[in-house]
Amino acid sequence: MELAELSYEQAFAELEEVVRKLSGASLPLDDALALFERGQALAAQCGRLLDGAELRLRQLLPSGDGDPAGQGYAEHDFSLDEA
């Protein structure tokens, strides 16, 4: 499947598998480089998907005063420490 067709969950699961393979048994250099390149591409795809999700959230959240974009939305930190 092409990178652009992968969901975040699919790309992240494949990235985890690449990391597992690279961390495991010794691989021939060419195989290790190919896996590393795939991992880089998967990490970039995950980043793009997360950026898109963040943009959508910013567009959906109502803001208080001082919205720098003037669109009525504000940033919110969704850290796990708030739980």
C-alpha atoms as an extended CHARMM CRD file, in Angstrom:
* protein
*
        83  EXT
         1         1  MET       CA              0.0000000000        0.0000000000        0.0000000000  PROA      1               0.0000000000
         2         2  GLU       CA              1.2410000000        3.5110000000       -0.8260000000  PROA      2               0.0000000000
         3         3  LEU       CA              2.2420000000        5.7640000000        2.0770000000  PROA      3               0.0000000000
         4         4  ALA       CA             -0.4190000000        8.3410000000        1.2310000000  PROA      4               0.0000000000
         5         5  GLU       CA             -3.1130000000        5.6500000000        1.5200000000  PROA      5               0.0000000000
         6         6  LEU       CA             -2.1110000000        4.5900000000        5.0440000000  PROA      6               0.0000000000
         7         7  SER       CA             -4.0560000000        5.7630000000        8.0510000000  PROA      7               0.0000000000
         8         8  TYR       CA             -2.0920000000        7.0400000000       11.0200000000  PROA      8               0.0000000000
         9         9  GLU       CA             -2.6540000000        3.7670000000       12.8560000000  PROA      9               0.0000000000
        10        10  GLN       CA             -1.4580000000        1.6960000000        9.8870000000  PROA      10              0.0000000000
        11        11  ALA       CA              1.6300000000        3.8540000000        9.3370000000  PROA      11              0.0000000000
        12        12  PHE       CA              2.5090000000        3.8290000000       13.0340000000  PROA      12              0.0000000000
        13        13  ALA       CA              2.0790000000        0.0380000000       13.3040000000  PROA      13              0.0000000000
        14        14  GLU       CA              4.3490000000       -0.4740000000       10.2950000000  PROA      14              0.0000000000
        15        15  LEU       CA              6.8660000000        1.9750000000       11.7650000000  PROA      15              0.0000000000
        16        16  GLU       CA              6.8880000000       -0.0110000000       15.0130000000  PROA      16              0.0000000000
        17        17  GLU       CA              7.5440000000       -3.1690000000       13.0120000000  PROA      17              0.0000000000
        18        18  VAL       CA             10.4410000000       -1.5020000000       11.1660000000  PROA      18              0.0000000000
        19        19  VAL       CA             11.9630000000       -0.4020000000       14.4750000000  PROA      19              0.0000000000
        20        20  ARG       CA             11.5490000000       -3.9120000000       15.8770000000  PROA      20              0.0000000000
        21        21  LYS       CA             13.2960000000       -5.4340000000       12.8570000000  PROA      21              0.0000000000
        22        22  LEU       CA             16.1270000000       -2.9070000000       12.9670000000  PROA      22              0.0000000000
        23        23  SER       CA             16.6010000000       -3.4800000000       16.6960000000  PROA      23              0.0000000000
        24        24  GLY       CA             16.5680000000       -7.2410000000       16.3980000000  PROA      24              0.0000000000
        25        25  ALA       CA             18.7610000000       -9.6220000000       14.5020000000  PROA      25              0.0000000000
        26        26  SER       CA             21.6560000000       -8.5610000000       12.3500000000  PROA      26              0.0000000000
        27        27  LEU       CA             20.5520000000       -7.5790000000        8.8750000000  PROA      27              0.0000000000
        28        28  PRO       CA             22.5910000000       -7.1980000000        5.7390000000  PROA      28              0.0000000000
        29        29  LEU       CA             23.5040000000       -3.5520000000        5.2260000000  PROA      29              0.0000000000
        30        30  ASP       CA             21.3110000000       -3.1400000000        2.1480000000  PROA      30              0.0000000000
        31        31  ASP       CA             18.2820000000       -4.5450000000        3.9840000000  PROA      31              0.0000000000
        32        32  ALA       CA             18.9300000000       -2.3600000000        7.0230000000  PROA      32              0.0000000000
        33        33  LEU       CA             19.2170000000        0.7460000000        4.8310000000  PROA      33              0.0000000000
        34        34  ALA       CA             15.9960000000       -0.1000000000        2.9930000000  PROA      34              0.0000000000
        35        35  LEU       CA             14.1860000000       -0.5720000000        6.3120000000  PROA      35              0.0000000000
        36        36  PHE       CA             15.6300000000        2.6580000000        7.6540000000  PROA      36              0.0000000000
        37        37  GLU       CA             14.4410000000        4.5610000000        4.5590000000  PROA      37              0.0000000000
        38        38  ARG       CA             10.9660000000        3.0520000000        4.9050000000  PROA      38              0.0000000000
        39        39  GLY       CA             10.9420000000        4.0020000000        8.5820000000  PROA      39              0.0000000000
        40        40  GLN       CA             11.8760000000        7.5950000000        7.7310000000  PROA      40              0.0000000000
        41        41  ALA       CA              9.0600000000        7.7710000000        5.1880000000  PROA      41              0.0000000000
        42        42  LEU       CA              6.5860000000        6.2750000000        7.6620000000  PROA      42              0.0000000000
        43        43  ALA       CA              7.6350000000        8.7130000000       10.3880000000  PROA      43              0.0000000000
        44        44  ALA       CA              7.1540000000       11.6110000000        7.9670000000  PROA      44              0.0000000000
        45        45  GLN       CA              3.6900000000       10.3150000000        7.0080000000  PROA      45              0.0000000000
        46        46  CYS       CA              2.7310000000       10.0120000000       10.6840000000  PROA      46              0.0000000000
        47        47  GLY       CA              3.9020000000       13.5980000000       11.2160000000  PROA      47              0.0000000000
        48        48  ARG       CA              1.8300000000       14.8650000000        8.2770000000  PROA      48              0.0000000000
        49        49  LEU       CA             -1.2560000000       13.0410000000        9.5300000000  PROA      49              0.0000000000
        50        50  LEU       CA             -0.7900000000       14.3900000000       13.0610000000  PROA      50              0.0000000000
        51        51  ASP       CA             -0.3080000000       17.9280000000       11.7050000000  PROA      51              0.0000000000
        52        52  GLY       CA             -3.5590000000       17.5800000000        9.7660000000  PROA      52              0.0000000000
        53        53  ALA       CA             -5.3950000000       16.3150000000       12.8330000000  PROA      53              0.0000000000
        54        54  GLU       CA             -4.0230000000       19.1990000000       14.9080000000  PROA      54              0.0000000000
        55        55  LEU       CA             -5.1970000000       21.7090000000       12.3160000000  PROA      55              0.0000000000
        56        56  ARG       CA             -8.6770000000       20.1840000000       12.3270000000  PROA      56              0.0000000000
        57        57  LEU       CA             -8.8120000000       20.3610000000       16.1370000000  PROA      57              0.0000000000
        58        58  ARG       CA             -7.7340000000       23.9990000000       16.1140000000  PROA      58              0.0000000000
        59        59  GLN       CA            -10.5200000000       24.7640000000       13.6780000000  PROA      59              0.0000000000
        60        60  LEU       CA            -13.1000000000       23.0270000000       15.8690000000  PROA      60              0.0000000000
        61        61  LEU       CA            -12.2170000000       24.3750000000       19.3150000000  PROA      61              0.0000000000
        62        62  PRO       CA            -13.9050000000       27.6290000000       20.2930000000  PROA      62              0.0000000000
        63        63  SER       CA            -11.4540000000       30.2080000000       21.5430000000  PROA      63              0.0000000000
        64        64  GLY       CA            -11.4750000000       32.8050000000       24.2130000000  PROA      64              0.0000000000
        65        65  ASP       CA            -10.1520000000       36.3160000000       23.7290000000  PROA      65              0.0000000000
        66        66  GLY       CA             -6.9490000000       36.9650000000       21.8420000000  PROA      66              0.0000000000
        67        67  ASP       CA             -7.2050000000       34.3980000000       19.0710000000  PROA      67              0.0000000000
        68        68  PRO       CA             -4.1320000000       35.2620000000       16.9680000000  PROA      68              0.0000000000
        69        69  ALA       CA             -5.7350000000       33.9820000000       13.7740000000  PROA      69              0.0000000000
        70        70  GLY       CA             -8.9360000000       35.9100000000       14.4260000000  PROA      70              0.0000000000
        71        71  GLN       CA            -11.0460000000       32.8660000000       13.5990000000  PROA      71              0.0000000000
        72        72  GLY       CA            -12.6430000000       32.3160000000       16.9730000000  PROA      72              0.0000000000
        73        73  TYR       CA            -10.4990000000       29.3190000000       17.8440000000  PROA      73              0.0000000000
        74        74  ALA       CA             -7.7120000000       28.8150000000       20.3340000000  PROA      74              0.0000000000
        75        75  GLU       CA             -5.0320000000       26.2430000000       20.9070000000  PROA      75              0.0000000000
        76        76  HSD       CA             -5.4740000000       23.7150000000       23.6660000000  PROA      76              0.0000000000
        77        77  ASP       CA             -2.7690000000       21.4780000000       25.0950000000  PROA      77              0.0000000000
        78        78  PHE       CA             -4.0800000000       17.9180000000       25.1200000000  PROA      78              0.0000000000
        79        79  SER       CA             -1.3690000000       16.5620000000       27.3950000000  PROA      79              0.0000000000
        80        80  LEU       CA             -1.9790000000       13.3280000000       29.2550000000  PROA      80              0.0000000000
        81        81  ASP       CA             -0.9680000000       14.9800000000       32.5380000000  PROA      81              0.0000000000
        82        82  GLU       CA             -4.4040000000       16.5800000000       32.7830000000  PROA      82              0.0000000000
        83        83  ALA       CA             -6.0950000000       13.2190000000       33.4040000000  PROA      83              0.0000000000
